[in-house]
Amino acid sequence: MSLFPSLLRQSLAARNFTHCTTQLSGLISTKLATLRFHSSGSLVPDVKLLVDGKLVSSKASSWIDVVNPATQEIVGRVPEITQSEFDDAVTSAATAFPKWRDTPITTRMRVMFKLQELIRAHKNELAMAVTLEQGKTLADAHGDVFRGLEVVEQACGMAQYQMGDIMENVSSGIDTFSLRQPLGVCAGVCPFNFPAMVPLWMFPLCVTAGNTMLLKPSEKTPGAAMLLAQLALEAGLPPGVLNVVHGSREVVNYICDHPTIRAVSVVGSDQAGRHIYTRAGGNGKRVQANMGAKNHAVVMPDAAPQATANALVGAAFGAAGQRCMAISTVVFVGGSEALLAPLSQQAAKLKVGPGMDPESDIGPMISKDALLRAEGIVQRSIDSGAECILDGRGVKVPGYAEGIFMGPTILSSVNSKMDCYTEEVFAPVLSCLKVDTLDEAISTINQNPYGNGTAIFTRSGATARHFQTNVDAGQIGINVPIPVPLPFFSFTGSRGSFLGDCNFYGQSGVSFYTQTKTVTSSWKLSDAEDGARIEGLHGVGTK
C-alpha cells in the first residue's frame, strides 16, 4: 500500500501509484496489506486491521477505495470492519489494559522515547505516505509528521503530567492525596487532512498515561496511521495496547456504543464531531471533539506590509486550505485594504501541482465532491456581490488531467451573510472584509459561531493587547498567522469549534485520558497498642 518505502520510491520516480509491491522493506517484515484485483482490473492492496499486535485481513463485505487525489488512481482499499472484528479489537484492548496500567510509567515513557527515534528515522516514508493519499506537498507532509512528533516528545515526559497531589494532616493523623489514573479502553477518530499529526495527538498520550486505544484513521488516508502503529509496536508497545480499525460511519457508531470504551477523541467536521459527542456522550463516555473553524486575520493600518502578505498567503493557501487553523477570512481595518493588491500578486505566483513535485506550493484537494462544493460556494458568493480578484477555479496541471486541483482564490467585498463567510470552505479560498475600527473587527469575529483561532497584524502593543483581551477565540496570534501552541500548552479551540471539557494534548490532554482518585487515610499512632508494632509491619526491623 501507500505506506511502503519501496512503493513510494517507485511511485515518485514513475508516477505509478498502483502496480507496486506491498512489502515495507527494511522496516517491518510483515505485510500491511493483501493484494487483490480491484473491479477496475488493477491489482490494489487491501489494508489490514491491527488487532492484538497482529495484522489481520478483514472479512468485510464492503470496501472503500483509497484514491490518490493528484491522479485519481486507486492506491488501496479499506474495509468496513465487521461487528465481530471490532469486538475482537475491543476485547484485545480490554485484556491488555490491566497489565499495561500496572507497567511502571518509566517503562511506558521509554517506549515513547524509542517511538520518537523511529519516527525521525522514517519521517520521509511517513511524509510520502501522507502526500500520496492526502495530496499535500511533501513540505507540508513533513510538517504534518513533525507537529505530531512534538506530542510524542511530550509523552516522553508523562510522569510530570500524571503526578497527583497530597495534603498531610487535613485532620489529626489523617492525610488526603489524589492519584491521576488511566481510564481503560479509549478510542480515537481521525480526519483526512492530517493523517500523521492527529493520530499522534491521540495515541501517544493515551497509552503512555496507561490506557489502551482503538485508533480509527480516516478511510481516505489510512497509510500513515498504519505505519505509525507498526512503529509503535517496534518501539515496544505490547500487543493489544494499540489496535487499528477501519471503516466509515458504521465503525464510528460501534465506537460510540460499545460499553467497554470509556473515552473518545475525535477531530473532524461539525457533523462528525456533533454526532460522536451526542451519541458517545449519551452512552456515558468522555468526548473531546475538535470540529470546524472560520479563522480571521485582522490587518491594522500599521501592519508590516510584506511580512503580513507573506504570512497570509501561507496561512490561507497552504495545504490547499484543508486545515482547521487555516486563515480563511481577512478583516482589513481602516486603510489597510491597500495590502490586498500585493497579497493577490503574491498568491498568484503559487504553483499548483502534485504534492510529490518539490516545486509545487499547493497540492490537490481531497475529493471531487470537496472541489465541487468549494467552487459552488465561490460562485454563490460572487452571485451575492463578492468580487473575485483571483480565481483559482478550473486550474489545469499538465500531466495530471484527472487531478482535483484548485488554485488560490481571493474574494473581496465580502459580507457576513455570504456563503464564503458563513460556511467553512476548506479550500484555498480567502474572503476579505473591510471595517472601520478594531472594535468592529473584534465584534465581527465574536459574532461568528466558531472559535478555533484568530490573528492580528500590527506594530502596536496596545492594539494587540486590546485585541487579545476582547476577542473570543481559543488561540490568538499576534503577528503569527496560525497560532497552534506547542504541546507544553494545549490546543484550545473554543465555542463552535470544540465540544468537551478537556482540549487536546498538553496538561489538558493528559487530564482527558485520566481520572482523579482521591484517597483519605488515617494512620494514628494512638491506634497501635502500647509497645506493639503497627499492623502490617510485624517482623520488620526485628532482625
N, C-alpha and C positions, 0 to 999 in steps of 0.2 A: 504494500500500500504506500501511500504518500510519505509515510514516516520512515522509510528505509533509506539510509545514506546512499546505497548503490543506485536505487531507483531515482533519487533526487539528482544525483550527479548525471545520470543518463538523461533525465528529463531536461536539465539545464542545458546540456550540450546539444541534444537532438530535438528539443521542443516536442517530445513524445511522452505523454504523461500516462499512458495506459499499458502498453505491452512491455512490461518490465518484470523483473523478478521481485519476490517479496521477502527476501532474507535480509534481516537487519545485520549487515556484515560488520564484524569487528566489535559488536556491542552485545548482542543478545543471541543466543543460539537457537531460541525458539521462534517460530514464525508467528507474527501478529495477525496474520490474515490467511485465508484459504482462497486460492484462485478458482474462479468459476466463470463459465461463459455467461455473459450478460445477454439480454434479449436483443441488444443491438448487434450481437455477433462478436463483441470484443471480450477478451479474457481479462476480467477485473477481479480484484481481491475483495472477499467478504471480511469485514472487520470482526475480530473476535471479542468476546466478553473476557473480563478478567475476574475470576471468582476463586477465592481461596488460594491465591497465589498461582493459579494456573490459567492459561489461555484456553478458552472454551469456545468451540464452534456452536453457534446458536442454532436451534431447531425452529427458528421463527418461520412463519409462512409469509410474512410481509417484510420487504426490504426497502431502504431508502437510498437513492443514488447520491454519492458524494461527487460533486461536479467542480471542476476547475473553472472558476469564473472568467479567466482570461481566454479560454479556448472552448468552453462548453464540453470538454471531454470528460467522460466518467472515469474517475480515478479510484473508485471503491464503492462498496455497498455497506450500509449499516443496518443491522437487524432491529426490528421492532420486538424487543425482548418479550418472551412469553412470561406469563404469571409464575409458572413453576421455576423458571430460570431466575427470575427476580427474587423469589422466595429463597432460592438457594444462596443467592448473594447476601441477602439479609441474614440468613442463618450463619453463613460464614463469618460475617462481621460480628454478630452477637456472640458466637463461640469464641472468637479471638479476643473479645473485649476484656474479660476478667484478667487474663494473663498479661495483656498489654497494659492495662491500667496499673497493675502492680509492678510493672517493669520500672526500674529506677529512672527518674527524669533525666539523669546524666546519660544513661544509655539511649533514651529516646532522642536526646539532643545530638548525640554522636551520629545517629542515622541522618539527621538533617545536615550536619557538617559534611558527611560523605555525599549526600544528595546535591548540595550546592557545588561541590567539587565536580560531580558528574555532569551537572547542567552546564557548567562552564566548559567542560571538555567537549560537550556535544551541542554547544549553542548553535553551530552552523546547521547541523541536521534539524534541530528544532525550528530554527528560523525558516529553513526551506520548506519544512512541512507546513508551517503556517502560511507561507506565501502560496504554495501550490494549491491549498484548499480554500483559503480565505481571500487571496488575491493581493493583499497589501504588499508594498515594496519590501525588499529584503531589509532595507534600513529600518523601516517601521516594524518589521517582524523581529529584528534583533532587539528593538526597544520593547516589544511585547514580552520577549523572553527575559530581558534584564529587569523589567519592573516586577515581574513575578519572582525572579531570583532574590530581589530585595526582601520579600516576605519570607522566603526560606531562611535568609540570614537572620531575620527577626526570630524565627522559630529556633534557631541555634542558641538563643538566649532565653528560652522559655522559662527557666527557673525564676528569674526575677519578675516575670509577669504573673506567675502562678503562685506566688507567695501569699500566705494568709496573714492574719493579724492576731495579736494576743494582748490581753489586759489581765494582769495578775491582781489578785485581791480585790475583785469587784465587790466582794463581801469578805468577811473574816475567813481566811483559809480557802476561798473559792476563786478560781481563775476561769476566765472565758476566752476562748480563742476560736478563730474561724479558719476553715480549710476551703481551698478552691479546688474542687474535684471535677473530673470529667463527667459528661452526661451519659455516654454509652454510644449507641449507633447513631450517626448523623448522616446527612445526605447533602450533596451539592449539585445544583443545576446550572450549567454554564451556557453562555451565549456564543454566537458565531464569531463575534468581532474581535475577541481577544482569546484565541484558542490555547495559548500558553499562560498568559498572565492570570486570568481568572481562576483556572484550576489551582494555580499556585497561591492565589489569595485564600483558597479554601483548605485543601487537604494538609498542607504542612502544619499550620497552626492547629487544626482539628486533631490530627493524630499525635502531634508532639505534646498536646495537652492531655493525652491518654485515651482519647476516643478512637473509635473505628469509623470508617466512612465508606459510603457508596457515592461514587462520582459519576454524574451523567454529563458527558461532553455534548456540545451541540451536534446534532445529526448532520449538520453541514460541514463541520470541521473537527472530526474526531482524532485526527492523526497525532497532533502534538500532545494531547492528553494521554493517549495510549503510550507514547514514547516516554512521557514523564512518569507514568505509572510503572513502566518497566525499569526506569532508572531508580525509582524509589525502592523497588524490590532488590535491585542490585546493591543499593546503599544499605540494605539490611532490614527493611520493613518486613515483619513476619507475614506469612500468608493470612489472609482474611482481614488484616488491618485496613487495607485499601482495596476496594473492589470497584470495577468499572462496568457500568451497564449502559446500554444504548437504546435509543428509540426517540419518540416524539411525545405527543400529548399523553398517550396511554401510560407510559412508564412514569411520567410526572405524576399522574394520578395514583399509581402504585406507591410512589414515594410519599405522597400526601396522606394516603390512607393506611399504610402499614403501621400497626400499633407498636412495633419494636423501635421504629425510628423516632428519635427524641427531638431532633432539630433539623431544619432545612435552610441552607443558604442558597440564594438564587440571584443571579444577575441576568436581566433580560428586559423585554418590552414591558410597557404598562400592563398589557393584557395578561402576560405570563406572570408577572410579579403579583398582581392583584389576585389572580386565580389561585396561585400557590399560597399566598398569605391567608386568603379566606378559607381555602379547603384544608390546608395543613393546620392552620391555627384553630379551625373548628374541631380538629381532631386532637387538640391539646399539645401541639408541637410548637416549639420556638421557631420563629421565622425571621430572617433578615433578608430584605429584598431591595436591591438596587434596580431602579427602573429608568424611565425616560428622563429627558432633560431638555431645557431650552436655555443654553448658557449665553449670557450677554457680556459683551465687552463695551465699556463706556470709554469714549475717547474725549478727553478735555482739550480745549484750545491750546494748552501749553504742552501737550504731549510731544515727545521727540518724534518727528515725522518718519524718518527712515526706520528706526528701531520698532516703532509701532506698526508700520506697514509690514515689516518682516515677521513680526510676532503674529499678526492677524492672518497673514497668508498661511503660515504653518499651522496655526490652530484651527482654521476654518476648513482647509482643504487636505491636510494630512490624513492618511488612511482613508481617503475618499470621503471624509466627513462621517465615517461609520464608527464613531466612538461617543460614549455618553458625556465626555467632557469637551467635545469639540465646541469651538465658538461658532454658533450658528446665527448670531444676531449682533450687530454693532449699533450702538446708540451714540450718534455724534452730538456733542453738546456745543451750543454756540456756533462759532465759525469753524469748528473742527472738520466739517464735511469736506473741506479742501483736501483732506487726506484721501478722499475717495478715488481721485484720479490716479495718483501713484500706486494706490492699493490695487486698482484694476489692472494697471500696467504690469505690476509685478506678478499678479495671479495669472495673467495671460501668457507669461513666459514658462509656466509649469508644463512639464511634459507628461502627457497621459500615455500609459502603456502597461505592458505586463509587469507584474511585480518582480519577476526574475531578471528583468533588464535593469542593470545597475544605473542606467540613465533615466529611468522612469521616476517621476516625482509623485504621481498619483496612479494607483493600480485600479483594477476594475471594482465594480460593486458586486455584492454577493450573489444576486439573482436577477433574472429578468423582471420578476414581479417588483423587486425593490427599485429597479431603474424606472419602470413604467410609473410606479407610484410617485417617485420624486419628480419626474418630468410632468406628471399631471398636476402636482402641487405648484410647480413653477408656472405652468400655463394658466391655471385658475387665478393665481396671484397677479399675473400680467393682465388678465381679463378684468381684474378688480381694480386696476390702476397702478400697479407696480411697474417700474421701468427696469427692463433687463439691460444692464450696461455691459455685462459679459455673459454670453450664452454658451454653456458647455454641452448643451443637448446635441445629440446626433454626431458626436465626435467619432471619427474613424481612425483606427490604429492599423497601419499597414502590416499585413501578415496575420492579423487577428480579427478577421471579419465577424466571427461569432462571439467575440468578447463583449462583456457587459460594461461598457465604458461611459462615463460622463465626466466632462471637463469642468473646471472651476466655473461657477455661475454666481453672479452678483446681481441682486435685486435692490434697487433704491426706491425712494418714495413709498416705503412700506408703512402700513399702519397696523395696529394691534388686532384688527379684525380679519386680516388676510390669512389665507391658509398657510402661507410660508411662515407666518408668525405663530399661529395657534397650534400647528402640528409640528412634531419632531420629524424633520425631513429625513435625517440620517443619510445624507448625501453631500457632495461638495457644493453646497448652496449656502450663500451668505446673504442674509437680509439686513438692510440698512435703514435705520430710523433716524429722525432728527428731532431734537428737543432744544429748548432754550436754556434750561438750567440743570445743574447737577441734581437738585431735588426732584425735578421732573423725571430724570433718568432713573433715580432710585425708586420713585413711585411706579414707573413702568415695570421695572424688574420685580418689585414686590407684588404687583398685581398679577403677574404671571404665575400659574399654579406650580411650576417647577422650582426646585431649589438646590440643584446639584452644585453649581459653581457660577462664579462671575469674576470679572476682572475690570480694573480701571487703569487707564494710561494717563499719567500726569507727572509733572515735576514738582507738585506742591504737596508737602507732607500734611498740611492742614486739610487739603481737599481729600487726600487719601484716607486720613483718619475719620473724617466725617462720613465718607463712603463706607468704610469697614464697620463703623458703628451702627449705621442705619439701614444698610441693605440686608434683606432677609434671604440669604443663601448660605449653604453649609460650608462652602470653600471659596475663599476670596483671594484673588491675585492682585497685587499692586505692581504694575509693570511686568507681570507674569501672566501669560495668556491662559495656560492650563495649570491651575494651582493644585495639582494632585499631590498630597503630602507623602513624604516618606513614611515607612512603617513605624518610625518612632512615635508617630501620631496615628490617627485613624482616618479612613475615607469617610468624611462626614457630610455626605449629601443629605438633604432635608426636604421637608414639605412633600410635594407630589413626586419627588424623585426617590423617596425611600419609605419603606414600611418596616417597622420593627423598633426595637429598643436599643440594640447594640449594633453599631456600624462594623464595617469590615476592617480587618487587621488592626495592628496597634493593640493597646490595652483593651479597647472596646471589643475587638475581635476575639481576644482570649476570654473575655467575660461572656461572650456569646456561647462559646464552646465549653464553658464550665459552670458549675453551680456551687453556691456557697453553703457550706455546712457549718453551723455554729455549735460549739461544744462548751458546756459549763461543767466544771469538775470540782469536787470537794475532796481535798486531801488534808484533813486536820490532824495534827499530831495528837490532839487530845482524844481522838477516836481510837488510838492504839492503846493496848494495855500497858500499864506502867512497867517499864523494863522490857517489854516484848518488842519484837521487830514488826514493822508494818506489814500487813498481809500482802503476800506476793513477793516478799523479799526474804523469806525464810531460807536460811542456809547461805545467803550471800554475805561474803566477808567474814565467815566464821573460820576459815582456814588460812 
